[in-house]
Amino acid sequence: MVKQWWVRRYTAARAKAEAGMTTAEYAMGTIAACGFAAVLYKVVTSGAVSGALQSVIGRALDAQF
């Protein structure tokens, strides 16, 4: 009887202690995604990558069928 009471109390206390955990994980994931998007944007808009993309698109548009 005492064991069951302790298990219920421990489980409830643990659940209460971790209540904000999912919100913090979502926030960290959002920050990481924004950081990755910023780095990816800088890479794609750089001169070398922009020139390579224009070259690939130009060759694709000039392809003969």
C-alpha atoms as an extended CHARMM CRD file, in Angstrom:
* protein
*
        65  EXT
         1         1  MET       CA              0.0000000000        0.0000000000        0.0000000000  PROA      1               0.0000000000
         2         2  VAL       CA              2.7530000000        2.4490000000        0.9410000000  PROA      2               0.0000000000
         3         3  LYS       CA              4.7440000000        1.4620000000       -2.1260000000  PROA      3               0.0000000000
         4         4  GLN       CA              1.8360000000        2.2640000000       -4.4360000000  PROA      4               0.0000000000
         5         5  TRP       CA              1.3810000000        5.6430000000       -2.7640000000  PROA      5               0.0000000000
         6         6  TRP       CA              5.0810000000        6.4260000000       -3.1590000000  PROA      6               0.0000000000
         7         7  VAL       CA              5.0900000000        5.3950000000       -6.8180000000  PROA      7               0.0000000000
         8         8  ARG       CA              2.0760000000        7.6170000000       -7.5660000000  PROA      8               0.0000000000
         9         9  ARG       CA              3.6010000000       10.5330000000       -5.6900000000  PROA      9               0.0000000000
        10        10  TYR       CA              6.9990000000       10.1240000000       -7.3680000000  PROA      10              0.0000000000
        11        11  THR       CA              5.4270000000        9.8310000000      -10.8260000000  PROA      11              0.0000000000
        12        12  ALA       CA              3.2860000000       12.9380000000      -10.2820000000  PROA      12              0.0000000000
        13        13  ALA       CA              6.2410000000       14.9470000000       -8.9660000000  PROA      13              0.0000000000
        14        14  ARG       CA              8.4200000000       13.8700000000      -11.8740000000  PROA      14              0.0000000000
        15        15  ALA       CA              5.7520000000       14.7650000000      -14.4290000000  PROA      15              0.0000000000
        16        16  LYS       CA              5.3120000000       18.1740000000      -12.7910000000  PROA      16              0.0000000000
        17        17  ALA       CA              9.0750000000       18.8210000000      -12.8350000000  PROA      17              0.0000000000
        18        18  GLU       CA              9.2780000000       18.0970000000      -16.5680000000  PROA      18              0.0000000000
        19        19  ALA       CA              6.1560000000       20.0240000000      -17.5360000000  PROA      19              0.0000000000
        20        20  GLY       CA              8.0310000000       22.8050000000      -19.3780000000  PROA      20              0.0000000000
        21        21  MET       CA             10.5030000000       20.5240000000      -21.0520000000  PROA      21              0.0000000000
        22        22  THR       CA              8.7000000000       20.2420000000      -24.3880000000  PROA      22              0.0000000000
        23        23  THR       CA              8.3460000000       24.0110000000      -24.7230000000  PROA      23              0.0000000000
        24        24  ALA       CA             12.0770000000       24.4740000000      -24.1580000000  PROA      24              0.0000000000
        25        25  GLU       CA             12.8770000000       21.7770000000      -26.7070000000  PROA      25              0.0000000000
        26        26  TYR       CA             10.6390000000       23.4300000000      -29.3080000000  PROA      26              0.0000000000
        27        27  ALA       CA             12.2730000000       26.7880000000      -28.6350000000  PROA      27              0.0000000000
        28        28  MET       CA             15.7780000000       25.3590000000      -29.0370000000  PROA      28              0.0000000000
        29        29  GLY       CA             14.7320000000       23.5650000000      -32.2250000000  PROA      29              0.0000000000
        30        30  THR       CA             13.2810000000       26.7720000000      -33.6500000000  PROA      30              0.0000000000
        31        31  ILE       CA             16.4330000000       28.7310000000      -32.8300000000  PROA      31              0.0000000000
        32        32  ALA       CA             18.6120000000       26.0370000000      -34.4090000000  PROA      32              0.0000000000
        33        33  ALA       CA             16.4450000000       25.9690000000      -37.5510000000  PROA      33              0.0000000000
        34        34  CYS       CA             16.6270000000       29.7620000000      -37.8870000000  PROA      34              0.0000000000
        35        35  GLY       CA             20.4020000000       29.6840000000      -37.4870000000  PROA      35              0.0000000000
        36        36  PHE       CA             20.7320000000       26.9660000000      -40.1180000000  PROA      36              0.0000000000
        37        37  ALA       CA             18.4460000000       28.9090000000      -42.4810000000  PROA      37              0.0000000000
        38        38  ALA       CA             20.5680000000       32.0450000000      -42.0560000000  PROA      38              0.0000000000
        39        39  VAL       CA             23.7880000000       30.1730000000      -42.8230000000  PROA      39              0.0000000000
        40        40  LEU       CA             22.1970000000       28.4450000000      -45.8180000000  PROA      40              0.0000000000
        41        41  TYR       CA             20.9310000000       31.7890000000      -47.1350000000  PROA      41              0.0000000000
        42        42  LYS       CA             24.4000000000       33.3250000000      -46.8890000000  PROA      42              0.0000000000
        43        43  VAL       CA             25.9370000000       30.3510000000      -48.7170000000  PROA      43              0.0000000000
        44        44  VAL       CA             23.3610000000       30.3220000000      -51.5110000000  PROA      44              0.0000000000
        45        45  THR       CA             23.5580000000       34.0800000000      -52.0720000000  PROA      45              0.0000000000
        46        46  SER       CA             27.3690000000       34.1050000000      -52.1880000000  PROA      46              0.0000000000
        47        47  GLY       CA             29.0230000000       34.8940000000      -55.4970000000  PROA      47              0.0000000000
        48        48  ALA       CA             30.4760000000       31.4540000000      -56.1880000000  PROA      48              0.0000000000
        49        49  VAL       CA             27.2690000000       29.5350000000      -55.5170000000  PROA      49              0.0000000000
        50        50  SER       CA             25.1550000000       32.1060000000      -57.3260000000  PROA      50              0.0000000000
        51        51  GLY       CA             27.3760000000       31.8310000000      -60.4120000000  PROA      51              0.0000000000
        52        52  ALA       CA             27.2470000000       28.0410000000      -60.3080000000  PROA      52              0.0000000000
        53        53  LEU       CA             23.4540000000       28.0400000000      -60.0110000000  PROA      53              0.0000000000
        54        54  GLN       CA             23.1400000000       30.4760000000      -62.9170000000  PROA      54              0.0000000000
        55        55  SER       CA             25.4130000000       28.2650000000      -64.9810000000  PROA      55              0.0000000000
        56        56  VAL       CA             23.3760000000       25.1430000000      -64.2480000000  PROA      56              0.0000000000
        57        57  ILE       CA             20.0900000000       26.9060000000      -64.9940000000  PROA      57              0.0000000000
        58        58  GLY       CA             21.5100000000       28.4280000000      -68.1810000000  PROA      58              0.0000000000
        59        59  ARG       CA             22.7090000000       25.0300000000      -69.4430000000  PROA      59              0.0000000000
        60        60  ALA       CA             19.3120000000       23.5160000000      -68.6150000000  PROA      60              0.0000000000
        61        61  LEU       CA             17.4690000000       26.2280000000      -70.5450000000  PROA      61              0.0000000000
        62        62  ASP       CA             19.8090000000       25.9070000000      -73.5170000000  PROA      62              0.0000000000
        63        63  ALA       CA             19.4750000000       22.1160000000      -73.7070000000  PROA      63              0.0000000000
        64        64  GLN       CA             18.2280000000       20.7900000000      -77.0030000000  PROA      64              0.0000000000
        65        65  PHE       CA             15.5430000000       18.1340000000      -77.0310000000  PROA      65              0.0000000000
